[in-house]
């Protein structure tokens, strides 16, 4: 094969990346992952409560920690000016 076989047939397209857009995209991805982890932790907490694995003090501490995590993620989402994720898929996962 010759080098001509590897040349693009259409004019080259240059992708210009703005560092701010890349950073915002990465922050949005991290936020989405953190929200998914928080949701999983909440579900696990509910399972443990329903199973009777926790005493009243542990339930109180767990609830406070989960509430604080939710607030921190809300603050972060507000700082990034992101809307909350759509919740339709959450119903399917429950």
N, CA, C and O of each residue as an XYZ file, in Angstrom:
376
protein
N       0.830     -1.186      0.000
C       0.000      0.000      0.000
C       0.871      1.243      0.000
O       1.962      1.271      0.568
N       0.359      2.249     -0.644
C       1.079      3.513     -0.678
C       0.505      4.452      0.358
O      -0.564      4.204      0.915
N       1.213      5.515      0.607
C       0.748      6.515      1.560
C      -0.535      7.181      1.083
O      -1.320      7.658      1.901
N      -0.759      7.221     -0.218
C      -1.965      7.836     -0.756
C      -3.213      7.096     -0.275
O      -4.280      7.699     -0.157
N      -3.093      5.808     -0.001
C      -4.240      5.024      0.472
C      -4.708      5.473      1.847
O      -5.862      5.247      2.211
N      -3.833      6.104      2.611
C      -4.182      6.518      3.968
C      -4.610      7.971      4.071
O      -4.979      8.431      5.152
N      -4.567      8.693      2.975
C      -4.961     10.101      3.009
C      -6.477     10.223      3.094
O      -7.199      9.460      2.452
N      -6.959     11.171      3.877
C      -8.415     11.362      3.929
C      -8.926     11.872      2.590
O      -8.254     12.656      1.920
N     -10.086     11.437      2.212
C     -10.671     11.855      0.933
C     -11.339     13.216      1.042
O     -11.374     13.967      0.068
N     -11.866     13.539      2.207
C     -12.499     14.839      2.417
C     -11.470     15.781      3.035
O     -10.483     15.337      3.622
N     -11.706     17.079      2.899
C     -10.783     18.020      3.539
C     -10.727     17.748      5.041
O     -11.731     17.389      5.656
N      -9.569     17.919      5.607
C      -9.390     17.670      7.042
C     -10.247     18.600      7.881
O     -10.451     19.765      7.538
N     -10.734     18.074      8.965
C     -11.526     18.859      9.899
C     -10.709     19.019     11.167
O     -10.257     18.038     11.758
N     -10.531     20.233     11.568
C      -9.764     20.497     12.771
C     -10.728     20.666     13.935
O     -11.668     21.458     13.871
N     -10.483     19.921     14.983
C     -11.291     20.026     16.189
C     -10.550     20.927     17.154
O      -9.414     20.649     17.540
N     -11.196     21.996     17.533
C     -10.588     22.911     18.485
C     -11.251     22.701     19.831
O     -12.471     22.791     19.960
N     -10.444     22.424     20.815
C     -10.949     22.179     22.160
C     -10.672     23.382     23.038
O      -9.552     23.891     23.093
N     -11.697     23.819     23.713
C     -11.571     24.898     24.671
C     -11.320     24.265     26.041
O     -12.123     23.445     26.488
N     -10.240     24.620     26.708
C      -9.936     24.005     28.007
C     -11.071     24.156     29.023
O     -11.276     23.271     29.854
N     -11.801     25.254     28.965
C     -12.920     25.441     29.887
C     -14.036     24.441     29.612
O     -14.636     23.907     30.545
N     -14.317     24.183     28.332
C     -15.354     23.214     27.973
C     -14.951     21.808     28.384
O     -15.778     21.037     28.872
N     -13.685     21.475     28.186
C     -13.207     20.152     28.568
C     -13.303     19.992     30.086
O     -13.751     18.956     30.579
N     -12.887     21.004     30.811
C     -12.958     20.953     32.277
C     -14.387     20.843     32.767
O     -14.668     20.078     33.690
N     -15.284     21.586     32.170
C     -16.696     21.533     32.563
C     -17.279     20.157     32.255
O     -18.035     19.605     33.054
N     -16.927     19.607     31.099
C     -17.407     18.279     30.742
C     -16.918     17.223     31.721
O     -17.670     16.334     32.119
N     -15.650     17.329     32.103
C     -15.105     16.384     33.069
C     -15.784     16.545     34.427
O     -16.120     15.554     35.076
N     -15.987     17.782     34.854
C     -16.653     18.032     36.140
C     -18.080     17.495     36.115
O     -18.549     16.947     37.113
N     -18.767     17.643     35.002
C     -20.130     17.129     34.869
C     -20.139     15.603     34.957
O     -21.028     15.016     35.574
N     -19.156     14.972     34.343
C     -19.041     13.513     34.411
C     -18.795     13.054     35.845
O     -19.428     12.110     36.316
N     -17.884     13.718     36.530
C     -17.583     13.365     37.920
C     -18.814     13.565     38.794
O     -19.087     12.749     39.675
N     -19.552     14.631     38.561
C     -20.772     14.882     39.325
C     -21.799     13.781     39.085
O     -22.425     13.307     40.033
N     -21.977     13.376     37.858
C     -22.929     12.306     37.542
C     -22.532     11.003     38.229
O     -23.386     10.288     38.755
N     -21.243     10.696     38.224
C     -20.774      9.485     38.903
C     -20.985      9.580     40.410
O     -21.401      8.609     41.042
N     -20.701     10.739     40.985
C     -20.895     10.920     42.425
C     -22.372     10.791     42.797
O     -22.697     10.214     43.834
N     -23.261     11.316     41.972
C     -24.691     11.185     42.240
C     -25.139      9.725     42.147
O     -25.977      9.278     42.929
N     -24.586      8.997     41.202
C     -24.933      7.572     41.076
C     -24.462      6.796     42.302
O     -25.181      5.932     42.803
N     -23.271      7.096     42.782
C     -22.756      6.434     43.986
C     -23.621      6.783     45.193
O     -23.935      5.918     46.010
N     -24.005      8.056     45.302
C     -24.862      8.468     46.420
C     -26.179      7.705     46.390
O     -26.651      7.247     47.431
N     -26.774      7.564     45.216
C     -28.028      6.823     45.090
C     -27.860      5.369     45.517
O     -28.716      4.813     46.204
N     -26.757      4.761     45.108
C     -26.490      3.379     45.509
C     -26.324      3.262     47.020
O     -26.820      2.317     47.635
N     -25.629      4.221     47.611
C     -25.455      4.212     49.064
C     -26.789      4.365     49.786
O     -27.021      3.717     50.806
N     -27.660      5.213     49.266
C     -28.978      5.385     49.878
C     -29.785      4.092     49.805
O     -30.439      3.702     50.773
N     -29.734      3.433     48.652
C     -30.464      2.162     48.511
C     -29.922      1.105     49.471
O     -30.683      0.359     50.087
N     -28.590      1.053     49.586
C     -27.980      0.088     50.493
C     -28.369      0.401     51.938
O     -28.626     -0.511     52.724
N     -28.413      1.667     52.283
C     -28.807      2.053     53.639
C     -30.244      1.608     53.922
O     -30.540      1.095     55.001
N     -31.117      1.805     52.960
C     -32.513      1.386     53.137
C     -32.600     -0.124     53.326
O     -33.354     -0.608     54.171
N     -31.833     -0.861     52.544
C     -31.824     -2.331     52.700
C     -31.354     -2.737     54.083
O     -31.926     -3.633     54.705
N     -30.295     -2.068     54.570
C     -29.775     -2.416     55.899
C     -30.764     -2.056     56.996
O     -30.895     -2.782     57.982
N     -31.456     -0.942     56.829
C     -32.466     -0.547     57.820
C     -33.609     -1.554     57.810
O     -34.045     -2.025     58.860
N     -34.090     -1.878     56.610
C     -35.193     -2.843     56.486
C     -34.820     -4.214     57.041
O     -35.672     -4.918     57.582
N     -33.550     -4.595     56.910
C     -33.092     -5.893     57.399
C     -32.864     -5.892     58.908
O     -32.658     -6.949     59.505
N     -32.898     -4.708     59.528
C     -32.684     -4.622     60.967
C     -31.223     -4.705     61.367
O     -30.910     -5.036     62.511
N     -30.323     -4.407     60.436
C     -28.887     -4.494     60.711
C     -28.330     -3.309     61.494
O     -27.196     -3.367     61.969
N     -29.106     -2.236     61.637
C     -28.614     -1.014     62.271
C     -29.449     -0.655     63.489
O     -30.663     -0.853     63.508
N     -28.777     -0.123     64.505
C     -29.528      0.366     65.661
C     -29.921      1.827     65.406
O     -29.551      2.401     64.382
N     -30.656      2.412     66.322
C     -31.188      3.771     66.137
C     -30.074      4.806     65.955
O     -30.203      5.720     65.140
N     -28.999      4.667     66.701
C     -27.884      5.617     66.587
C     -27.223      5.512     65.219
O     -26.907      6.528     64.600
N     -27.016      4.301     64.754
C     -26.412      4.108     63.433
C     -27.312      4.646     62.328
O     -26.833      5.240     61.362
N     -28.606      4.439     62.472
C     -29.552      4.958     61.476
C     -29.495      6.478     61.438
O     -29.505      7.080     60.364
N     -29.435      7.091     62.603
C     -29.367      8.556     62.675
C     -28.085      9.080     62.028
O     -28.126     10.034     61.251
N     -26.956      8.460     62.346
C     -25.675      8.883     61.772
C     -25.645      8.670     60.259
O     -25.157      9.522     59.516
N     -26.157      7.551     59.818
C     -26.203      7.255     58.385
C     -27.094      8.254     57.656
O     -26.734      8.752     56.589
N     -28.243      8.542     58.228
C     -29.150      9.511     57.618
C     -28.518     10.887     57.514
O     -28.653     11.565     56.495
N     -27.827     11.299     58.570
C     -27.157     12.611     58.561
C     -26.060     12.659     57.500
O     -25.910     13.659     56.797
N     -25.297     11.577     57.389
C     -24.212     11.532     56.406
C     -24.761     11.565     54.977
O     -24.223     12.258     54.115
N     -25.829     10.814     54.738
C     -26.421     10.804     53.400
C     -27.040     12.148     53.048
O     -26.957     12.592     51.903
N     -27.654     12.789     54.020
C     -28.225     14.112     53.791
C     -27.129     15.128     53.482
O     -27.286     15.967     52.595
N     -26.023     15.050     54.211
C     -24.897     15.963     53.954
C     -24.326     15.732     52.560
O     -23.990     16.686     51.859
N     -24.216     14.479     52.161
C     -23.708     14.169     50.819
C     -24.637     14.733     49.755
O     -24.182     15.287     48.755
N     -25.937     14.590     49.973
C     -26.912     15.118     49.008
C     -26.784     16.640     48.899
O     -26.818     17.193     47.800
N     -26.638     17.305     50.035
C     -26.489     18.770     50.023
C     -25.214     19.192     49.287
O     -25.229     20.138     48.500
N     -24.124     18.488     49.547
C     -22.862     18.843     48.903
C     -22.944     18.649     47.391
O     -22.424     19.467     46.632
N     -23.581     17.593     46.958
C     -23.735     17.374     45.519
C     -24.655     18.418     44.899
O     -24.432     18.853     43.770
N     -25.682     18.817     45.630
C     -26.566     19.882     45.140
C     -25.791     21.183     44.993
O     -25.937     21.893     43.997
N     -24.962     21.494     45.995
C     -24.143     22.705     45.914
C     -23.185     22.651     44.737
O     -22.994     23.643     44.035
N     -22.587     21.493     44.527
C     -21.664     21.343     43.407
C     -22.389     21.478     42.078
O     -21.893     22.134     41.162
N     -23.560     20.861     41.970
C     -24.352     20.968     40.740
C     -24.739     22.426     40.491
O     -24.684     22.900     39.356
N     -25.128     23.132     41.546
C     -25.463     24.546     41.400
C     -24.251     25.359     40.948
O     -24.371     26.274     40.134
N     -23.088     25.012     41.487
C     -21.869     25.726     41.098
C     -21.544     25.488     39.631
O     -21.002     26.370     38.965
N     -21.863     24.324     39.131
C     -21.621     24.011     37.723
C     -22.786     24.426     36.832
O     -22.733     24.290     35.609
N     -23.835     24.933     37.464
C     -25.043     25.347     36.752
C     -25.635     24.208     35.936
O     -26.055     24.398     34.795
N     -25.664     23.032     36.530
C     -26.227     21.863     35.875
C     -27.613     21.600     36.421
O     -27.906     21.894     37.580
N     -28.453     21.048     35.584
C     -29.778     20.621     36.034
C     -29.662     19.225     36.611
O     -28.764     18.475     36.228
N     -30.563     18.855     37.537
C     -30.539     17.477     38.050
C     -30.770     16.489     36.910
O     -31.448     16.794     35.929
N     -30.198     15.313     37.061
C     -30.382     14.280     36.045
C     -31.841     13.883     35.968
O     -32.588     14.017     36.938
N     -32.235     13.395     34.809
C     -33.591     12.871     34.661
C     -33.716     11.654     35.555
O     -32.774     10.871     35.680
N     -34.879     11.490     36.180
C     -35.035     10.428     37.164
C     -35.821      9.240     36.638
O     -36.087      8.310     37.399
N     -36.201      9.234     35.370
C     -37.013      8.139     34.850
C     -36.302      6.805     34.969
O     -36.931      5.804     35.311
N     -34.994      6.767     34.693
C     -34.288      5.497     34.760
C     -34.158      5.004     36.196
O     -33.982      3.806     36.414
N     -34.240      5.890     37.174
C     -34.140      5.490     38.578
C     -35.319      4.605     38.961
O     -35.157      3.657     39.729
N     -36.506      4.905     38.432
C     -37.684      4.115     38.758
C     -37.499      2.689     38.293
O     -37.940      1.753     38.960
N     -36.852      2.515     37.155
C     -36.614      1.184     36.617
C     -35.620      0.404     37.472
O     -35.681     -0.825     37.523
N     -34.709      1.102     38.142
C     -33.662      0.455     38.904
C     -34.137      0.053     40.309
O     -33.505     -0.786     40.952
N     -35.218      0.627     40.782
C     -35.677      0.356     42.150
C     -36.270     -1.018     42.283
O     -36.704     -1.401     43.370
